[in-house]
Amino acid sequence: MPTETLILILAIDRGAGPAPLTEHRTKAAVPFGGKFRVIDFTLANCLHSGLRQVLVLTQYKSHSLHKHLRDGWSIFNPELREFITPVPPQMRESQEWYAGPFDAIRQNRYLIERSRASQILVLDGGAVYRMDYAELVRAHAESKAQITVAVRAVNGRGSGTQARVALAEGERIVGFNRPAPVEPSVGASTPDETERLETMGVYVFDRGFLLEEMVRLDQARRDEGAVADTDLALDIVAPVVADHRVVAYRFGQDRGRVTPDRYWCDLASIDAYYQANMALLRAEPPLDLYQADWNIHTYQGQYPPARTVPGATSGNEGIFVNSMLAAGTVISGGGVNHSVLFPKVRVQDGAIVEASILFSGVTVGQGAHLRNCIVEKDVVIPPRMQIGLDLKADRERFTVSEKGVVVVTKIP
C-alpha cells in the first residue's frame, strides 16, 4: 500500500480566516502549539500511516513553508521511493497560477500519470488533527469507491466552514450542503445519531477516475467557460455523486492505530486559532500532544533549555503557571500565566503575560502587560506597554478579533 498511494497536500492559499497571521505565510505554515507548524500534523499523519510519497502543492507566500519542509522534513529516503516534495505552479500548460484546489491537482496531472499509485490521497494542509490514513485507504479499496470522503460527526452548530454530507443507505454519499454561517467550534465532538456529518478536507480518489475527471472538466471548461473551483466537496465531488460510487469514511473509528480523540480544527478564524492553542493548556486537552505512539514531528532549532531567572533590577523570581515554554525562552523576573510561548521568547523584569500566544523571538519589555494577545514573530513590546487591557485603545493600533483577542504584528 505505501507505494500505491500518492499524497497531494494542498497548501496553496492564504487562509483568510486567521489573518493577519497569514500576512507573510500560508496558513499551513502558521505556528501552532508552542513549537509546531500547522502542516506538521498532516505530515505526521502521513509518516505514522506509512504513506511517504508526498507532494505539497504550494503557492501563496510559500518561502516560510518551503524552509520548514527543508529544515524539518528532509527525513524520507528517496532510495526507498520516499519523498516530501514542494510543488509550486509549474505552468506546464499555461502561465496561470493555481486557480483553486482542483486546478492545483489538474496542473500536476503529469505527476499523477507517471506515478505507480492506484489511489490519490488529497489533504488540506491547514487543519490540525490526528488520523491513520492507511486505514482510510484500506477502507477505500474495500468499498470499491471512486471517491472516499472523510467525514466527522458534529453537534448542531458544526464548524461553519465545511460542507455538510447527506448519506443514503449505508455510507454512500448522495449530496452535499453548503456550510451554515455559524461560529466555529473547536475540538472534539462525541458522535451520536442526532449529529450531522461534515467534510474534513480529506479525500481518496481512484487514480483512473481522477484522470478521467480532469479530462472531462478540461472539456467542460472549453465548452462552457469557467468551472467553479473553490471547494473540492461542493464543486468537484458533488456533481458526480449521482453517477459514481462516492462513500463516506467516518473519522475517529476504533479501526486504525491512532487514539480516536475525534479532534479536528481548521483554524478558520483568529478566535478559533486562539481557542485551539488555549485548549492545549487544559488539564485534559482535547488534543494530546504527548501521545507517545503518534508524536508530531517538526523542526526544532538547537536552542538552550527554557529557564526562569531573577530580575536584574527587582530580584524577583521569574515564574510561569500552566504554560508552555519552548526552548530558548527566558523569563527574567517576569510572570507568565496560562500562555503559549514559542522558542527564544524573552519576558523581562516585572512584565506580565496572561492568556497569550507569543511567537518565536518575541521580547516583552520591563513592566509591560499582555492579556489575551497573539504576538507575531520577533516583535519587541516596549517597556510598560499594556496590550489587551483596553480593547478600545487596542483597536486603534492592532487587529482585535470578535472575542477580544489582540493580534500584534508590529508596534506602531
N, C-alpha and C positions, 0 to 999 in steps of 0.2 A: 503493500500500500504506500510506503513513503515515496517511491518514485512514480507512482501512478496518480499523484495529486500535485498539481501546480497551484501555488497560492499567489493571489494578487491582493495586496493590501492597498486600499485607496487612502492616500494622504495628499489629496490634490487641492483641498480648499482651505480657506482661511478659518472656517468655523466661526461664523458671525456671533454665535451665542456668547462665548467667553471673551469677546472683545472688551477692552483693549489688550488683553493678554496675547492676542494673536496679531498685534500690530506689526511685529517683527519676526514672526514664526508661524508656521502652520499649526493647526490645532493638535495634530499628532505629536508635535514637539513641545507642547506646553508642559512645564514641570508639574509633578504631582507626587504627593505623599512624602515629601521631605528629601527624596533622592532620585526619584524616577522621572521618566518622561511618559506621557500618556501611551505612546505606541509600545512601550516596553511590555504592557500587559498582553497585547495581541501577539507580539513576537514571542513572549514566554509561553503562551498557549501553543504556538507552533512548535517551539523547542520541546516542550514536555509531551506533545502529541506525537513526536517523532516524524513530523512533516517539515522537511528542511529544504524545500525548493521554493524560495520566497522572492517575489518581485514586489518592491514597494514603489507604487506609482506616485510620483511627486510632482509638484508644480508651484504652488504659492509659497514664495519666500522660503525656499527649501534648504538654504545653507545650514541652518541650525540642525535640521533633521538629518541631512547628509553627514554632517560632522559627528552627530551622535551615533549614527549607524556605523560609521567608520571606527570610532573610538570604542564603542561598547558592544558591537555585534559582529565583529570580524572573528567569529568563533567557529564557523562552519568549515568543513573540509571539502574544497572543490574536487579533490581526487575521488571522493565518495559521491560526487554529484550533489553536494550540498551547497547552498548559497543563499545569501540575503543581498539582493542587488537593487539599488535605487534606479528607477527608470523615469526620468523626466520626459516630456514630449519629444519624440524622435523626429516628428514631422516628415515621415517617410512618404506620405501621400499628399500632403499639402503643407502650408506654412501656418496651420492653425494650432493653437494650444488645445488642451483637453477642454471640451465644451461641457462635460458632465461626467458622471460616474461610468455610464455605459460607453460613452465616447472614449474615455481613457482606456477601457478594455479593448474597444474596437481598434484604436490606433496601434495597439500592441498585438494585433492578431497574428503577426508573423512569429511572435514568441510562443503563442499557443500552438500554432501549426507545427513548429519544429520541436515542441515538447512531446515526450512519450507518454504524458499523463492521459488518463482516461476521464478524469474529472477535474474541474477547476473550482477551487475554493476562493470565493471573493469575500474580503473582510473590510470593515470600516476601521481605519487606524485611529479613530478619535473617540473610542469608548473604553471604559475600564470594567473588566470582568475577568473571571476565570472560566475556561471551557476546554473540554477534551475534544478537539477537532477530529481526532482519529475515530472516536465513537460516532460523531456526526457523519463522517464519510462512510463508515461501515453501514449506518442506517440508510444512507442514500442508496448504496449499492443494493441492500436488501429489498428496498421498496421499489426498485427498478423505475425510479422517477427521472424525468428530465431535469427538474429543478427541486431542490430541497431548501426550504426556508427555515432558519432557526427562529423560534418564537418564544416569548416568555409570558407567563401569566402576570397580569397586573390588576391592581384594585380599580375601583370605579373611575378614578381620575386618570390613570395611566400616566404616561410620560409627557404627553402633549407634543411629542416630536416624531413619533414613529407611527407607521401605518398600522391600522387595525386589520386583523386577519379573520376572515369568515371561513369556517370549515364545513364540509359536507360530512357524510357518514365516514367514520374513521378519521384519518389525518389528512385527507385530501383537501387542498385549498380551493375554494370556489370564487373567492373575491377578496378585495382589499377596500378599506375605507380610509379616507384621509384622517390624520390625527386631529383630535379635538384640541382647540387652543386653551389648554389649562396649565396650571402651574406644574412644572416638572417635579416628579417625585424622585427621591434619591435612595438608593439602597435596595434591599431585598424585599420581596413580597412572598407571601405564602399562598400557593395556588389552591383554589377550590373551584367548585362547579359554577359559582356565580361570577368568577372573574373572567376578564377578556384576555385575548391574546394580541400581542404586538410584535412587530418585527424587531430585529436587533442589529441589522446591517451585516448579517452573516448568511451567505448563500453558497450552495453547491450546485454547479451546472454540469450536466453531462457534456463532455468536450464536443462531441459531434453535434449535439443540439445547439450549443453556443455558437459554433462556427456557422451553422445554417442560419441562426437568428441574425448574426451580423450581416450576412448576405441579404437577408430579407429586409432588414432595416436600412441598409445602404440603398436598396432599390426603392423603398418607400420614400427615402429622403430625396432621391432623384425625381420620383413621380409626384410627390405631394409637398415637398419642401421640408422645412424644419420638423424634426420629431422631438417631442418633449423628452428631456433627459435631465431631471433633477433628483429623482428618487428611483432606485432600482425596482423596488416593490411596485410602486404605483405606475411608473412609466414603461417598464420593461417586462416585469413578470405578470402584472395584472392582465394585459391584453392576451396572454397565451394560456390562461388557466382553463378556458373552455375546451381547448383542443389538445392540451398536453397534460401529462401527469405531473402535477406540482403538489408536493406534500410538505407538511409541517413537521419540524423536529422540535420537541419541547425541551427548553433549557432547564437545567437543574435536575435531570433524571438521576436515578441511582446508578444507571449504567455509566461507565466512564471512570477515569482514575482521579478525578479531582473532587474535593468535597463540594457537595451541591448546596452552596450557600445562597444561590439564586441572586447574587448581587450583580447588578448591571447599571451603569450610569453613562450617559453620553455627554455629560458636562455641557448641557445645552444653553447655559446662561452663567453669568458671574455668580449668582446665588447658588445654582446647582453645583458649580465648581467649588465654591467656598464650603457649602454644606458637606460635600463629599470628602473634603480634606478634614473638616472638623469631626466628622463621624469616625475617622480613624483613631480619635483620641478617647472614644468611649471605652468603658471597662470591657465590654464585649462588642467590638466593632462589627459592622455588617460585612466588611471585607477584611479578612485576616491576613495581614502582610507577613505574619510569622509562621505561616503554614509550611512546614519543613519539606513536604513532598511535592510542593508546587511553588518553589521560590521564584521571585520576579528578578530576572537578570537585568542589569543596567550597566552604564559606565560610571565608575567612581574614580575621582581624582585621588592622587596619592597625598592626601592631606593628613595633618596630625589629628589626634583624637580631640573630640569636643571637650571643653572643660569650663569650670566656673572658677573665678579668682576674686579676691577682694578688690574693691575700687581703689584706685590710686589716691584719690582725694578723700573720700569718706571712710575708707577702710571697711565698709560694709561688704558682707559676703555676696557674691553673685548667686542667685537662686533661680531654679526653674521648677514648676509644678505641672504635672500632667501634660508634658510637651514632648515633641520630637526634636532632637538636636542632631543634625548631621555633622560629619567630620569637619574639622577645621573651625568650628564655631566656638567663640569665646564670649562668656558673659562676665564682664568686669564690674562687679558691684551693682549691676542692674538686676531687674526681676522679669522673668518670663513665665506667663501662666496660660495654659490651655492654647498653645500655639504650635505651629509647624515651622521649623527653621531649617532651611536648606544649607549646603556647605558654605563655610567661610563667612558666616554672619558674625558681626560684632555688635554686642549690646553694651554700651559704655556706662560709666558710673551714674547711678540714680535713674537711669532710663527704665521705663515700664512698657512691656509688650503684653497685651492681653488679646486673646482670641484672634490671633492674626497669623498670616502666612507670609514669611519673608523669604524671597528667592535668594539664590546664591550671591554672595558678595555684598549683601546689604549691610550698611553701618547705621546704627541708631545712636545718635549723639547723646552726650550727657544731659540727663534731666528730661529727655524727650518722652512723650507718652503716646503710644499707639493702641487703638482699640478697634477691633473688627476691620482690620485692614488687610489688603493684599499688596505687597510692595515688590515691584519689579526688580530684576537682577541689577546689582551694582548701584542702586540708588543710595544716596547718603542723606539721612534725615538729620537736619541741623540740630544742635543742642537746644533743648527746651521747647522744641516744636511739638504741638499737640495735633493729632490727626485722629478722627473718629469720635471725638467728644462733642463736637459742634457740627452736625451734618449740614446745617445751613451755610456755614462758612466753608465747609469742605466742598460743597457743590460748586463754589465759585472757582476752585483751584483744581479739583480732581474729578474723576468719574465716580459716581455713587450709585450703587445698584438699587433696585426697588426695595430690597430689605435692609438697606443701610450699610452695605459693605463698601468701603472706600478703596478704590484701586489707585495706587500711587505708581505711576510710570516715570515720573520725573518731578523734581521740586521746582515750581515756578519761580 
